[in-house]
């Protein structure tokens, strides 16, 4: 069963007003959101190689940061965490 809720114009205005009351997102969240789309291709490549090659997977799991940097991508905490999750080591 799927519930469908329609908002009237008044509801959208109220929602917009409430959203304006929220503080801005923390800088770290914004930075992570900007980095992850660009990192997705690198992460996909590393995961594909790790799935095909057990020795490579062991090296990657032993040092995720080095694996990302070897692919030319910054090993920020958010990107390392995303890679760890994709490799099932999160």
Backbone atoms as SQL, in Angstrom:
CREATE TABLE atoms (id INTEGER PRIMARY KEY, chain TEXT, resi INTEGER, resn TEXT, atom TEXT, x REAL, y REAL, z REAL);
INSERT INTO atoms VALUES
  (1, 'A', 1, 'UNK', 'N', 0.843, -1.173, 0.000),
  (2, 'A', 1, 'UNK', 'CA', 0.000, 0.000, 0.000),
  (3, 'A', 1, 'UNK', 'C', 0.893, 1.243, 0.000),
  (4, 'A', 2, 'UNK', 'N', 0.542, 2.193, -0.813),
  (5, 'A', 2, 'UNK', 'CA', 1.339, 3.412, -0.920),
  (6, 'A', 2, 'UNK', 'C', 0.480, 4.600, -0.544),
  (7, 'A', 3, 'UNK', 'N', 0.995, 5.427, 0.327),
  (8, 'A', 3, 'UNK', 'CA', 0.297, 6.622, 0.769),
  (9, 'A', 3, 'UNK', 'C', 0.760, 7.802, -0.064),
  (10, 'A', 4, 'UNK', 'N', -0.179, 8.521, -0.643),
  (11, 'A', 4, 'UNK', 'CA', 0.142, 9.699, -1.436),
  (12, 'A', 4, 'UNK', 'C', -0.432, 10.907, -0.712),
  (13, 'A', 5, 'UNK', 'N', 0.424, 11.876, -0.463),
  (14, 'A', 5, 'UNK', 'CA', -0.001, 13.095, 0.217),
  (15, 'A', 5, 'UNK', 'C', 0.257, 14.268, -0.704),
  (16, 'A', 6, 'UNK', 'N', -0.767, 15.045, -0.959),
  (17, 'A', 6, 'UNK', 'CA', -0.601, 16.240, -1.778),
  (18, 'A', 6, 'UNK', 'C', -0.562, 17.457, -0.878),
  (19, 'A', 7, 'UNK', 'N', 0.325, 18.385, -1.215),
  (20, 'A', 7, 'UNK', 'CA', 0.437, 19.604, -0.427),
  (21, 'A', 7, 'UNK', 'C', -0.263, 20.737, -1.165),
  (22, 'A', 8, 'UNK', 'N', -0.965, 21.545, -0.423),
  (23, 'A', 8, 'UNK', 'CA', -1.568, 22.723, -1.024),
  (24, 'A', 8, 'UNK', 'C', -0.545, 23.832, -1.042),
  (25, 'A', 9, 'UNK', 'N', -0.839, 24.926, -1.734),
  (26, 'A', 9, 'UNK', 'CA', 0.070, 26.062, -1.791),
  (27, 'A', 9, 'UNK', 'C', 0.421, 26.581, -0.407),
  (28, 'A', 10, 'UNK', 'N', -0.536, 26.578, 0.490),
  (29, 'A', 10, 'UNK', 'CA', -0.294, 27.055, 1.849),
  (30, 'A', 10, 'UNK', 'C', 0.718, 26.163, 2.555),
  (31, 'A', 11, 'UNK', 'N', 0.608, 24.856, 2.370),
  (32, 'A', 11, 'UNK', 'CA', 1.547, 23.939, 3.003),
  (33, 'A', 11, 'UNK', 'C', 2.971, 24.165, 2.496),
  (34, 'A', 12, 'UNK', 'N', 3.123, 24.408, 1.199),
  (35, 'A', 12, 'UNK', 'CA', 4.444, 24.656, 0.633),
  (36, 'A', 12, 'UNK', 'C', 5.038, 25.947, 1.187),
  (37, 'A', 13, 'UNK', 'N', 4.207, 26.954, 1.341),
  (38, 'A', 13, 'UNK', 'CA', 4.696, 28.218, 1.909),
  (39, 'A', 13, 'UNK', 'C', 5.122, 28.031, 3.353),
  (40, 'A', 14, 'UNK', 'N', 4.361, 27.278, 4.101),
  (41, 'A', 14, 'UNK', 'CA', 4.701, 27.035, 5.503),
  (42, 'A', 14, 'UNK', 'C', 6.005, 26.233, 5.593),
  (43, 'A', 15, 'UNK', 'N', 6.132, 25.237, 4.740),
  (44, 'A', 15, 'UNK', 'CA', 7.348, 24.441, 4.718),
  (45, 'A', 15, 'UNK', 'C', 8.559, 25.311, 4.375),
  (46, 'A', 16, 'UNK', 'N', 8.420, 26.175, 3.390),
  (47, 'A', 16, 'UNK', 'CA', 9.517, 27.076, 3.014),
  (48, 'A', 16, 'UNK', 'C', 9.888, 27.980, 4.180),
  (49, 'A', 17, 'UNK', 'N', 8.891, 28.487, 4.889),
  (50, 'A', 17, 'UNK', 'CA', 9.150, 29.354, 6.038),
  (51, 'A', 17, 'UNK', 'C', 9.910, 28.587, 7.130),
  (52, 'A', 18, 'UNK', 'N', 9.515, 27.355, 7.357),
  (53, 'A', 18, 'UNK', 'CA', 10.194, 26.544, 8.372),
  (54, 'A', 18, 'UNK', 'C', 11.632, 26.222, 7.958),
  (55, 'A', 19, 'UNK', 'N', 11.834, 25.927, 6.680),
  (56, 'A', 19, 'UNK', 'CA', 13.190, 25.640, 6.196),
  (57, 'A', 19, 'UNK', 'C', 14.102, 26.851, 6.347),
  (58, 'A', 20, 'UNK', 'N', 13.559, 28.034, 6.141),
  (59, 'A', 20, 'UNK', 'CA', 14.374, 29.249, 6.294),
  (60, 'A', 20, 'UNK', 'C', 14.829, 29.451, 7.737),
  (61, 'A', 21, 'UNK', 'N', 14.118, 28.863, 8.687),
  (62, 'A', 21, 'UNK', 'CA', 14.484, 29.005, 10.093),
  (63, 'A', 21, 'UNK', 'C', 15.656, 28.111, 10.490),
  (64, 'A', 22, 'UNK', 'N', 15.926, 27.093, 9.680),
  (65, 'A', 22, 'UNK', 'CA', 17.018, 26.185, 10.004),
  (66, 'A', 22, 'UNK', 'C', 18.368, 26.863, 9.812),
  (67, 'A', 23, 'UNK', 'N', 19.344, 26.493, 10.628),
  (68, 'A', 23, 'UNK', 'CA', 20.693, 27.032, 10.425),
  (69, 'A', 23, 'UNK', 'C', 21.285, 26.431, 9.158),
  (70, 'A', 24, 'UNK', 'N', 22.289, 27.087, 8.592),
  (71, 'A', 24, 'UNK', 'CA', 22.938, 26.510, 7.402),
  (72, 'A', 24, 'UNK', 'C', 23.580, 25.161, 7.735),
  (73, 'A', 25, 'UNK', 'N', 23.722, 24.351, 6.724),
  (74, 'A', 25, 'UNK', 'CA', 24.383, 23.050, 6.910),
  (75, 'A', 25, 'UNK', 'C', 25.833, 23.280, 7.325),
  (76, 'A', 26, 'UNK', 'N', 26.368, 22.414, 8.186),
  (77, 'A', 26, 'UNK', 'CA', 27.777, 22.546, 8.567),
  (78, 'A', 26, 'UNK', 'C', 28.681, 22.453, 7.339),
  (79, 'A', 27, 'UNK', 'N', 29.782, 23.167, 7.380),
  (80, 'A', 27, 'UNK', 'CA', 30.708, 23.212, 6.248),
  (81, 'A', 27, 'UNK', 'C', 31.186, 21.815, 5.856),
  (82, 'A', 28, 'UNK', 'N', 31.415, 20.946, 6.829),
  (83, 'A', 28, 'UNK', 'CA', 31.859, 19.586, 6.538),
  (84, 'A', 28, 'UNK', 'C', 30.838, 18.805, 5.731),
  (85, 'A', 29, 'UNK', 'N', 29.563, 19.018, 6.020),
  (86, 'A', 29, 'UNK', 'CA', 28.496, 18.339, 5.268),
  (87, 'A', 29, 'UNK', 'C', 28.486, 18.828, 3.830),
  (88, 'A', 30, 'UNK', 'N', 28.637, 20.130, 3.672),
  (89, 'A', 30, 'UNK', 'CA', 28.623, 20.711, 2.324),
  (90, 'A', 30, 'UNK', 'C', 29.807, 20.189, 1.524),
  (91, 'A', 31, 'UNK', 'N', 30.970, 20.161, 2.151),
  (92, 'A', 31, 'UNK', 'CA', 32.175, 19.673, 1.473),
  (93, 'A', 31, 'UNK', 'C', 32.023, 18.205, 1.076),
  (94, 'A', 32, 'UNK', 'N', 31.495, 17.395, 1.988),
  (95, 'A', 32, 'UNK', 'CA', 31.300, 15.976, 1.689),
  (96, 'A', 32, 'UNK', 'C', 30.319, 15.795, 0.533),
  (97, 'A', 33, 'UNK', 'N', 29.262, 16.571, 0.536),
  (98, 'A', 33, 'UNK', 'CA', 28.271, 16.478, -0.540),
  (99, 'A', 33, 'UNK', 'C', 28.878, 16.863, -1.881),
  (100, 'A', 34, 'UNK', 'N', 29.818, 17.782, -1.867),
  (101, 'A', 34, 'UNK', 'CA', 30.475, 18.198, -3.111),
  (102, 'A', 34, 'UNK', 'C', 31.498, 17.172, -3.579),
  (103, 'A', 35, 'UNK', 'N', 32.144, 16.480, -2.669),
  (104, 'A', 35, 'UNK', 'CA', 33.199, 15.530, -3.023),
  (105, 'A', 35, 'UNK', 'C', 32.669, 14.187, -3.500),
  (106, 'A', 36, 'UNK', 'N', 31.604, 13.713, -2.901),
  (107, 'A', 36, 'UNK', 'CA', 31.165, 12.351, -3.188),
  (108, 'A', 36, 'UNK', 'C', 30.769, 12.089, -4.639),
  (109, 'A', 37, 'UNK', 'N', 30.071, 12.990, -5.310),
  (110, 'A', 37, 'UNK', 'CA', 29.757, 12.683, -6.720),
  (111, 'A', 37, 'UNK', 'C', 31.011, 12.505, -7.582),
  (112, 'A', 38, 'UNK', 'N', 31.998, 13.330, -7.374),
  (113, 'A', 38, 'UNK', 'CA', 33.238, 13.212, -8.154),
  (114, 'A', 38, 'UNK', 'C', 33.999, 11.944, -7.778),
  (115, 'A', 39, 'UNK', 'N', 33.889, 11.542, -6.536),
  (116, 'A', 39, 'UNK', 'CA', 34.604, 10.360, -6.054),
  (117, 'A', 39, 'UNK', 'C', 33.922, 9.062, -6.469),
  (118, 'A', 40, 'UNK', 'N', 32.656, 9.131, -6.838),
  (119, 'A', 40, 'UNK', 'CA', 31.904, 7.905, -7.146),
  (120, 'A', 40, 'UNK', 'C', 32.580, 7.067, -8.228),
  (121, 'A', 41, 'UNK', 'N', 33.097, 7.712, -9.273),
  (122, 'A', 41, 'UNK', 'CA', 33.762, 6.985, -10.351),
  (123, 'A', 41, 'UNK', 'C', 35.012, 6.280, -9.838),
  (124, 'A', 42, 'UNK', 'N', 35.787, 6.971, -9.021),
  (125, 'A', 42, 'UNK', 'CA', 37.004, 6.381, -8.461),
  (126, 'A', 42, 'UNK', 'C', 36.632, 5.214, -7.545),
  (127, 'A', 43, 'UNK', 'N', 35.632, 5.413, -6.708),
  (128, 'A', 43, 'UNK', 'CA', 35.201, 4.357, -5.791),
  (129, 'A', 43, 'UNK', 'C', 34.710, 3.147, -6.578),
  (130, 'A', 44, 'UNK', 'N', 33.899, 3.387, -7.617),
  (131, 'A', 44, 'UNK', 'CA', 33.397, 2.281, -8.451),
  (132, 'A', 44, 'UNK', 'C', 34.549, 1.490, -9.059),
  (133, 'A', 45, 'UNK', 'N', 35.573, 2.193, -9.529),
  (134, 'A', 45, 'UNK', 'CA', 36.726, 1.540, -10.139),
  (135, 'A', 45, 'UNK', 'C', 37.470, 0.679, -9.123),
  (136, 'A', 46, 'UNK', 'N', 37.704, 1.222, -7.952),
  (137, 'A', 46, 'UNK', 'CA', 38.419, 0.468, -6.910),
  (138, 'A', 46, 'UNK', 'C', 37.615, -0.753, -6.499),
  (139, 'A', 47, 'UNK', 'N', 36.315, -0.593, -6.311),
  (140, 'A', 47, 'UNK', 'CA', 35.461, -1.711, -5.898),
  (141, 'A', 47, 'UNK', 'C', 35.450, -2.802, -6.972),
  (142, 'A', 48, 'UNK', 'N', 35.342, -2.421, -8.240),
  (143, 'A', 48, 'UNK', 'CA', 35.330, -3.410, -9.326),
  (144, 'A', 48, 'UNK', 'C', 36.637, -4.205, -9.343),
  (145, 'A', 49, 'UNK', 'N', 37.759, -3.497, -9.201),
  (146, 'A', 49, 'UNK', 'CA', 39.051, -4.196, -9.192),
  (147, 'A', 49, 'UNK', 'C', 39.184, -5.086, -7.965),
  (148, 'A', 50, 'UNK', 'N', 38.674, -4.609, -6.815),
  (149, 'A', 50, 'UNK', 'CA', 38.753, -5.392, -5.576),
  (150, 'A', 50, 'UNK', 'C', 37.892, -6.651, -5.660),
  (151, 'A', 51, 'UNK', 'N', 36.779, -6.572, -6.374),
  (152, 'A', 51, 'UNK', 'CA', 35.921, -7.746, -6.528),
  (153, 'A', 51, 'UNK', 'C', 36.560, -8.780, -7.457),
  (154, 'A', 52, 'UNK', 'N', 37.380, -8.326, -8.388),
  (155, 'A', 52, 'UNK', 'CA', 37.988, -9.223, -9.366),
  (156, 'A', 52, 'UNK', 'C', 39.342, -9.777, -8.920),
  (157, 'A', 53, 'UNK', 'N', 39.975, -9.126, -7.953),
  (158, 'A', 53, 'UNK', 'CA', 41.346, -9.488, -7.581),
  (159, 'A', 53, 'UNK', 'C', 41.473, -9.493, -6.054),
  (160, 'A', 54, 'UNK', 'N', 41.563, -10.691, -5.481),
  (161, 'A', 54, 'UNK', 'CA', 41.612, -10.830, -4.020),
  (162, 'A', 54, 'UNK', 'C', 42.844, -10.159, -3.413),
  (163, 'A', 55, 'UNK', 'N', 43.985, -10.247, -4.088),
  (164, 'A', 55, 'UNK', 'CA', 45.204, -9.621, -3.559),
  (165, 'A', 55, 'UNK', 'C', 45.059, -8.105, -3.538),
  (166, 'A', 56, 'UNK', 'N', 44.489, -7.549, -4.610),
  (167, 'A', 56, 'UNK', 'CA', 44.248, -6.100, -4.649),
  (168, 'A', 56, 'UNK', 'C', 43.276, -5.707, -3.541),
  (169, 'A', 57, 'UNK', 'N', 42.231, -6.498, -3.353),
  (170, 'A', 57, 'UNK', 'CA', 41.244, -6.207, -2.302),
  (171, 'A', 57, 'UNK', 'C', 41.912, -6.158, -0.931),
  (172, 'A', 58, 'UNK', 'N', 42.793, -7.110, -0.669),
  (173, 'A', 58, 'UNK', 'CA', 43.499, -7.136, 0.621),
  (174, 'A', 58, 'UNK', 'C', 44.340, -5.879, 0.795),
  (175, 'A', 59, 'UNK', 'N', 45.034, -5.452, -0.275),
  (176, 'A', 59, 'UNK', 'CA', 45.850, -4.224, -0.188),
  (177, 'A', 59, 'UNK', 'C', 44.964, -3.000, 0.054),
  (178, 'A', 60, 'UNK', 'N', 43.852, -2.935, -0.662),
  (179, 'A', 60, 'UNK', 'CA', 42.945, -1.793, -0.508),
  (180, 'A', 60, 'UNK', 'C', 42.386, -1.750, 0.913),
  (181, 'A', 61, 'UNK', 'N', 41.937, -2.892, 1.409),
  (182, 'A', 61, 'UNK', 'CA', 41.365, -2.924, 2.755),
  (183, 'A', 61, 'UNK', 'C', 42.392, -2.594, 3.831),
  (184, 'A', 62, 'UNK', 'N', 43.653, -2.878, 3.553),
  (185, 'A', 62, 'UNK', 'CA', 44.684, -2.575, 4.544),
  (186, 'A', 62, 'UNK', 'C', 45.010, -1.084, 4.589),
  (187, 'A', 63, 'UNK', 'N', 44.739, -0.359, 3.487),
  (188, 'A', 63, 'UNK', 'CA', 45.031, 1.082, 3.456),
  (189, 'A', 63, 'UNK', 'C', 44.134, 1.774, 2.426),
  (190, 'A', 64, 'UNK', 'N', 42.924, 2.091, 2.849),
  (191, 'A', 64, 'UNK', 'CA', 41.960, 2.722, 1.946),
  (192, 'A', 64, 'UNK', 'C', 42.451, 4.071, 1.442),
  (193, 'A', 65, 'UNK', 'N', 43.097, 4.833, 2.315),
  (194, 'A', 65, 'UNK', 'CA', 43.584, 6.153, 1.929),
  (195, 'A', 65, 'UNK', 'C', 44.601, 6.053, 0.789),
  (196, 'A', 66, 'UNK', 'N', 45.522, 5.107, 0.891),
  (197, 'A', 66, 'UNK', 'CA', 46.540, 4.935, -0.148),
  (198, 'A', 66, 'UNK', 'C', 45.900, 4.516, -1.469),
  (199, 'A', 67, 'UNK', 'N', 44.873, 3.671, -1.403),
  (200, 'A', 67, 'UNK', 'CA', 44.194, 3.236, -2.626),
  (201, 'A', 67, 'UNK', 'C', 43.543, 4.423, -3.334),
  (202, 'A', 68, 'UNK', 'N', 42.910, 5.296, -2.574),
  (203, 'A', 68, 'UNK', 'CA', 42.279, 6.480, -3.170),
  (204, 'A', 68, 'UNK', 'C', 43.329, 7.419, -3.753),
  (205, 'A', 69, 'UNK', 'N', 44.396, 7.651, -3.003),
  (206, 'A', 69, 'UNK', 'CA', 45.436, 8.562, -3.480),
  (207, 'A', 69, 'UNK', 'C', 46.145, 7.997, -4.716),
  (208, 'A', 70, 'UNK', 'N', 46.273, 6.664, -4.800),
  (209, 'A', 70, 'UNK', 'CA', 46.882, 6.044, -5.977),
  (210, 'A', 70, 'UNK', 'C', 46.028, 6.280, -7.222),
  (211, 'A', 71, 'UNK', 'N', 44.731, 6.477, -7.011),
  (212, 'A', 71, 'UNK', 'CA', 43.811, 6.767, -8.122),
  (213, 'A', 71, 'UNK', 'C', 43.709, 8.271, -8.380),
  (214, 'A', 72, 'UNK', 'N', 44.487, 9.060, -7.630),
  (215, 'A', 72, 'UNK', 'CA', 44.497, 10.503, -7.837),
  (216, 'A', 72, 'UNK', 'C', 43.357, 11.245, -7.171),
  (217, 'A', 73, 'UNK', 'N', 42.775, 10.649, -6.125),
  (218, 'A', 73, 'UNK', 'CA', 41.666, 11.297, -5.436),
  (219, 'A', 73, 'UNK', 'C', 42.015, 11.507, -3.973),
  (220, 'A', 74, 'UNK', 'N', 41.615, 12.664, -3.454),
  (221, 'A', 74, 'UNK', 'CA', 41.868, 12.978, -2.048),
  (222, 'A', 74, 'UNK', 'C', 41.152, 11.976, -1.150),
  (223, 'A', 75, 'UNK', 'N', 41.848, 11.519, -0.139),
  (224, 'A', 75, 'UNK', 'CA', 41.292, 10.540, 0.796),
  (225, 'A', 75, 'UNK', 'C', 40.652, 11.243, 1.978),
  (226, 'A', 76, 'UNK', 'N', 39.597, 12.022, 1.705),
  (227, 'A', 76, 'UNK', 'CA', 38.900, 12.707, 2.787),
  (228, 'A', 76, 'UNK', 'C', 38.124, 11.680, 3.607),
  (229, 'A', 77, 'UNK', 'N', 37.796, 12.008, 4.847),
  (230, 'A', 77, 'UNK', 'CA', 37.061, 11.045, 5.687),
  (231, 'A', 77, 'UNK', 'C', 35.751, 10.567, 5.055),
  (232, 'A', 78, 'UNK', 'N', 35.031, 11.454, 4.391),
  (233, 'A', 78, 'UNK', 'CA', 33.752, 11.047, 3.806),
  (234, 'A', 78, 'UNK', 'C', 33.946, 10.088, 2.639),
  (235, 'A', 79, 'UNK', 'N', 34.981, 10.304, 1.839),
  (236, 'A', 79, 'UNK', 'CA', 35.244, 9.429, 0.700),
  (237, 'A', 79, 'UNK', 'C', 35.772, 8.079, 1.185),
  (238, 'A', 80, 'UNK', 'N', 36.631, 8.098, 2.184),
  (239, 'A', 80, 'UNK', 'CA', 37.135, 6.842, 2.762),
  (240, 'A', 80, 'UNK', 'C', 35.966, 6.038, 3.332),
  (241, 'A', 81, 'UNK', 'N', 35.061, 6.703, 4.025),
  (242, 'A', 81, 'UNK', 'CA', 33.894, 6.021, 4.596),
  (243, 'A', 81, 'UNK', 'C', 33.015, 5.422, 3.501),
  (244, 'A', 82, 'UNK', 'N', 32.823, 6.163, 2.414),
  (245, 'A', 82, 'UNK', 'CA', 32.019, 5.649, 1.302),
  (246, 'A', 82, 'UNK', 'C', 32.671, 4.413, 0.689),
  (247, 'A', 83, 'UNK', 'N', 33.987, 4.434, 0.527),
  (248, 'A', 83, 'UNK', 'CA', 34.696, 3.278, -0.016),
  (249, 'A', 83, 'UNK', 'C', 34.591, 2.089, 0.943),
  (250, 'A', 84, 'UNK', 'N', 34.751, 2.351, 2.226),
  (251, 'A', 84, 'UNK', 'CA', 34.664, 1.286, 3.233),
  (252, 'A', 84, 'UNK', 'C', 33.283, 0.610, 3.175),
  (253, 'A', 85, 'UNK', 'N', 32.244, 1.399, 3.040),
  (254, 'A', 85, 'UNK', 'CA', 30.880, 0.865, 2.958),
  (255, 'A', 85, 'UNK', 'C', 30.713, 0.014, 1.706),
  (256, 'A', 86, 'UNK', 'N', 31.186, 0.529, 0.577),
  (257, 'A', 86, 'UNK', 'CA', 31.046, -0.197, -0.698),
  (258, 'A', 86, 'UNK', 'C', 31.798, -1.518, -0.683),
  (259, 'A', 87, 'UNK', 'N', 32.904, -1.575, 0.057),
  (260, 'A', 87, 'UNK', 'CA', 33.680, -2.810, 0.126),
  (261, 'A', 87, 'UNK', 'C', 33.143, -3.756, 1.206),
  (262, 'A', 88, 'UNK', 'N', 32.083, -3.324, 1.879),
  (263, 'A', 88, 'UNK', 'CA', 31.504, -4.175, 2.921),
  (264, 'A', 88, 'UNK', 'C', 32.364, -4.279, 4.155),
  (265, 'A', 89, 'UNK', 'N', 33.154, -3.236, 4.386),
  (266, 'A', 89, 'UNK', 'CA', 34.063, -3.212, 5.519),
  (267, 'A', 89, 'UNK', 'C', 33.726, -2.028, 6.415),
  (268, 'A', 90, 'UNK', 'N', 32.435, -1.656, 6.442),
  (269, 'A', 90, 'UNK', 'CA', 32.041, -0.467, 7.179),
  (270, 'A', 90, 'UNK', 'C', 31.420, -0.796, 8.456);
